[in-house]
Amino acid sequence: MTQHESPFRLDGKTVLISGAGGGIGRVLVETFRAAGALVVGADRTADPLDALPLARKILFDQSDAGATRAAIAADIAAHGAPDAVIANAGFTRAEHLGQLDDDVWASEMAINLNGAFALVDPIVTAMAERGSGNVVFISSVNALQHLGNPAYSAAKAGLVAYAKAIAVERGAQGVRANVVAPGSVRTPAWDHRLAADPGLLDKVLPHYPLGRLVSPGEVSNAALFLASDAASGVTGVTIPVDAGLTAGNLRFVDDVLRAK
């Protein structure tokens, strides 16, 4: 790299992004494309991917580990391992323990943890054989402290542990693995919640020291940093992108200490 080349550039690199058609996924595609990467988009169906500037598409349902692994293995056989994979796809529906049962637990583990493993494992194997590669998991602040969504939280915490395993056991083969842990992200997924409760943000925002939600662009910029040579010495870490949520309890300070 010359002194004029930015370590944040990914010119000529191939990056696979799962959940590419979602609210965060679409911005990840834009961010990595702007950095010069050739982006491979993965999702359940082609429709959300059609308007995106992708080098190619991979279609699978990540809740089906066997189908996920088969689709990724076929792509590796045809094109080789990508230079980086951004494991972004995820889903939750059980917001508290009262909504949780065996079926819900199994379904959320299937997509958020088991499916992510089926996606990443064959890629990491191929990366290690090549001698270079990079994995970034889009986890959640729910992996770091309990904020509801118990099954999702357990699965996302599993991704943190899995990233550390890759970092430790595949580092000598040139593979790095890191995690971005977003707080509440302002995507279209919030629209129905705000329609049902227009005052919801008045309840949510006081918990965030920055007084706002984070944007998909802020999440994708963190992922770009970790996937780039700017983070060449960084592996096995989790970076919260959460407007300060996990830094401490702002509501406690305001309601208990400042209320005196």
C-alpha positions as CSV (number, residue, x, y, z in Angstrom):
1,M,0.0,0.0,0.0
2,T,1.4,3.4,-1.0
3,Q,1.1,6.5,1.2
4,H,-1.8,7.7,-1.0
5,E,-3.9,4.6,-0.7
6,S,-6.6,4.6,1.9
7,P,-6.6,1.5,4.2
8,F,-10.4,1.8,4.2
9,R,-10.6,1.0,0.5
10,L,-11.6,-2.5,-0.7
11,D,-10.9,-2.1,-4.4
12,G,-11.0,-5.5,-6.2
13,K,-12.1,-7.3,-3.0
14,T,-15.1,-9.5,-3.0
15,V,-17.5,-9.2,-0.1
16,L,-20.4,-11.4,0.6
17,I,-23.3,-9.8,2.6
18,S,-26.1,-11.8,4.0
19,G,-29.5,-10.3,4.5
20,A,-28.5,-7.9,1.8
21,G,-32.1,-6.9,0.9
22,G,-33.0,-5.7,4.5
23,G,-32.8,-2.3,6.0
24,I,-29.2,-2.6,7.2
25,G,-28.2,-5.0,4.4
26,R,-29.0,-2.5,1.6
27,V,-26.9,0.2,3.3
28,L,-24.1,-2.4,3.8
29,V,-24.2,-3.0,0.0
30,E,-24.0,0.7,-0.7
31,T,-21.1,1.3,1.7
32,F,-19.0,-1.6,0.5
33,R,-19.6,-0.8,-3.1
34,A,-18.6,2.8,-2.5
35,A,-15.3,1.5,-0.9
36,G,-14.6,-0.3,-4.2
37,A,-15.7,-3.9,-3.3
38,L,-17.5,-6.3,-5.6
39,V,-20.5,-7.3,-3.5
40,V,-22.2,-10.6,-3.5
41,G,-25.7,-10.3,-2.0
42,A,-27.4,-13.2,-0.2
43,D,-31.1,-13.3,0.9
44,R,-34.1,-15.6,0.9
45,T,-35.5,-14.4,-2.4
46,A,-34.3,-12.4,-5.4
47,D,-36.9,-9.6,-5.2
48,P,-35.2,-7.5,-2.5
49,L,-31.9,-7.8,-4.3
50,D,-33.0,-6.9,-7.8
51,A,-32.3,-3.2,-7.6
52,L,-28.9,-3.5,-5.8
53,P,-25.5,-3.2,-7.5
54,L,-24.4,-6.8,-7.0
55,A,-21.8,-8.9,-8.7
56,R,-24.1,-11.9,-8.2
57,K,-26.8,-13.2,-5.9
58,I,-27.0,-16.2,-3.6
59,L,-30.5,-17.4,-2.5
60,F,-31.2,-19.5,0.5
61,D,-33.3,-19.5,3.7
62,Q,-30.8,-19.0,6.6
63,S,-33.2,-20.8,9.0
64,D,-32.4,-24.0,7.0
65,A,-28.8,-24.8,7.8
66,G,-28.5,-27.5,5.2
67,A,-29.7,-25.3,2.4
68,T,-27.5,-22.4,3.6
69,R,-24.4,-24.6,3.7
70,A,-25.2,-26.1,0.3
71,A,-25.7,-22.7,-1.4
72,I,-22.5,-21.3,0.0
73,A,-20.5,-24.4,-0.9
74,A,-21.7,-24.2,-4.5
75,D,-20.7,-20.5,-4.7
76,I,-17.3,-21.2,-3.3
77,A,-16.8,-24.1,-5.8
78,A,-17.7,-21.8,-8.6
79,H,-16.0,-18.5,-7.6
80,G,-13.7,-19.3,-4.6
81,A,-14.0,-17.8,-1.1
82,P,-14.9,-14.1,-0.8
83,D,-12.3,-11.9,0.7
84,A,-14.8,-10.9,3.4
85,V,-18.2,-12.0,4.6
86,I,-20.6,-9.8,6.5
87,A,-23.0,-12.1,8.4
88,N,-25.9,-9.7,8.7
89,A,-29.1,-11.7,8.4
90,G,-31.2,-12.1,11.6
91,F,-34.8,-12.0,12.9
92,T,-36.7,-11.9,16.2
93,R,-40.3,-12.0,17.4
94,A,-40.3,-12.9,21.1
95,E,-39.7,-9.6,23.0
96,H,-39.9,-11.1,26.5
97,L,-39.9,-14.4,28.3
98,G,-43.7,-14.5,28.4
99,Q,-43.6,-14.9,24.6
100,L,-41.0,-17.7,24.6
101,D,-41.6,-21.4,24.1
102,D,-39.6,-24.3,22.6
103,D,-40.7,-23.6,19.0
104,V,-39.9,-19.9,19.2
105,W,-36.5,-20.6,20.8
106,A,-35.7,-23.1,18.1
107,S,-36.8,-20.8,15.2
108,E,-34.7,-17.9,16.5
109,M,-31.6,-20.0,17.1
110,A,-32.1,-21.5,13.6
111,I,-31.7,-18.3,11.7
112,N,-29.6,-16.1,14.1
113,L,-27.0,-18.7,15.3
114,N,-27.2,-22.0,13.5
115,G,-27.8,-20.5,10.1
116,A,-25.0,-18.0,10.7
117,F,-22.7,-20.8,11.5
118,A,-23.8,-22.7,8.3
119,L,-23.1,-19.6,6.3
120,V,-19.7,-18.7,7.8
121,D,-18.1,-22.1,8.5
122,P,-17.5,-23.2,4.9
123,I,-16.3,-19.7,4.0
124,V,-13.8,-19.6,6.9
125,T,-12.5,-23.1,6.0
126,A,-11.9,-21.9,2.4
127,M,-10.3,-18.6,3.7
128,A,-8.0,-20.5,6.0
129,E,-6.9,-22.8,3.1
130,R,-6.2,-19.7,1.0
131,G,-4.4,-17.9,3.9
132,S,-6.5,-14.8,4.2
133,G,-10.0,-13.7,5.0
134,N,-12.2,-11.6,7.1
135,V,-15.5,-12.1,8.9
136,V,-17.7,-9.5,10.4
137,F,-20.8,-10.5,12.3
138,I,-23.7,-8.1,12.8
139,S,-24.8,-9.0,16.3
140,S,-26.6,-6.8,18.8
141,V,-26.3,-5.0,22.1
142,N,-28.6,-7.7,23.2
143,A,-25.6,-10.0,23.2
144,L,-23.9,-7.8,25.8
145,Q,-26.7,-7.1,28.3
146,H,-30.3,-8.1,28.7
147,L,-32.7,-5.7,26.9
148,G,-35.4,-8.1,26.0
149,N,-35.7,-10.6,23.1
150,P,-34.2,-13.5,25.1
151,A,-33.8,-16.1,22.4
152,Y,-32.5,-13.6,19.9
153,S,-30.1,-12.3,22.6
154,A,-28.8,-15.8,23.4
155,A,-28.2,-16.4,19.7
156,K,-26.5,-13.1,19.1
157,A,-24.3,-13.7,22.2
158,G,-23.3,-17.0,20.5
159,L,-22.0,-15.1,17.5
160,V,-19.7,-13.1,19.8
161,A,-18.3,-16.4,21.1
162,Y,-18.1,-17.9,17.6
163,A,-16.2,-14.8,16.3
164,K,-13.6,-15.2,19.2
165,A,-13.2,-18.9,18.3
166,I,-12.5,-18.0,14.6
167,A,-10.1,-15.2,15.7
168,V,-8.1,-17.5,18.0
169,E,-8.1,-20.8,16.0
170,R,-7.9,-19.4,12.4
171,G,-5.7,-16.3,13.1
172,A,-2.5,-18.2,12.1
173,Q,-4.1,-18.9,8.7
174,G,-4.7,-15.2,8.1
175,V,-8.4,-15.0,9.0
176,R,-9.8,-12.2,11.2
177,A,-13.2,-12.2,12.8
178,N,-15.0,-9.4,14.6
179,V,-18.4,-8.3,15.7
180,V,-20.5,-5.1,15.3
181,A,-23.2,-4.8,18.0
182,P,-25.8,-2.3,17.0
183,G,-28.3,-0.7,19.4
184,S,-31.7,0.3,18.0
185,V,-31.3,1.1,14.4
186,R,-33.7,3.4,12.5
187,T,-34.8,1.1,9.6
188,P,-38.2,0.6,8.1
189,A,-38.7,-2.2,10.6
190,W,-39.6,0.6,13.1
191,D,-42.4,2.0,10.9
192,H,-45.1,-0.4,12.1
193,R,-44.1,0.0,15.7
194,L,-44.3,3.8,15.5
195,A,-47.6,3.6,13.7
196,A,-49.0,1.5,16.5
197,D,-47.5,3.8,19.2
198,P,-46.5,7.2,17.9
199,G,-45.0,8.0,21.4
200,L,-42.7,5.0,21.4
201,L,-39.5,7.0,20.7
202,D,-40.2,9.2,23.7
203,K,-39.9,6.1,25.8
204,V,-36.9,4.7,24.0
205,L,-34.6,7.7,23.4
206,P,-34.0,8.6,27.1
207,H,-32.0,5.4,27.4
208,Y,-29.5,6.5,24.8
209,P,-26.8,9.0,25.9
210,L,-26.7,10.5,22.4
211,G,-30.5,10.9,22.5
212,R,-31.2,9.1,19.3
213,L,-31.2,5.8,17.4
214,V,-28.2,4.9,15.3
215,S,-28.5,4.8,11.5
216,P,-27.8,1.9,9.2
217,G,-24.9,3.9,7.8
218,E,-23.3,4.1,11.2
219,V,-23.5,0.3,11.5
220,S,-22.2,-0.3,8.0
221,N,-19.3,2.1,8.5
222,A,-18.2,0.1,11.5
223,A,-18.4,-3.1,9.5
224,L,-16.4,-1.5,6.7
225,F,-13.7,-0.5,9.2
226,L,-13.4,-4.1,10.6
227,A,-13.4,-5.6,7.1
228,S,-10.7,-3.2,5.8
229,D,-6.9,-3.0,6.3
230,A,-7.5,-0.1,8.6
231,A,-8.3,-2.8,11.2
232,S,-5.6,-5.2,10.1
233,G,-4.5,-5.8,13.7
234,V,-8.0,-6.1,15.1
235,T,-9.5,-9.5,15.6
236,G,-11.9,-11.1,18.2
237,V,-13.4,-7.8,19.3
238,T,-17.0,-6.5,19.6
239,I,-17.7,-2.9,18.7
240,P,-21.0,-1.5,20.0
241,V,-22.6,1.0,17.7
242,D,-25.4,2.0,20.1
243,A,-25.4,5.7,20.7
244,G,-23.9,5.0,24.2
245,L,-26.5,2.5,25.4
246,T,-24.0,0.0,26.8
247,A,-21.7,2.6,28.3
248,G,-24.0,3.0,31.3
249,N,-27.5,3.6,32.6
250,L,-28.5,7.1,31.7
251,R,-32.1,6.7,33.0
252,F,-30.6,5.8,36.4
253,V,-28.5,8.9,36.5
254,D,-31.4,11.1,35.4
255,D,-34.2,9.5,37.5
256,V,-32.3,8.7,40.7
257,L,-29.2,10.9,41.0
258,R,-30.3,14.1,39.2
259,A,-33.8,13.8,40.6
260,K,-32.6,14.5,44.2
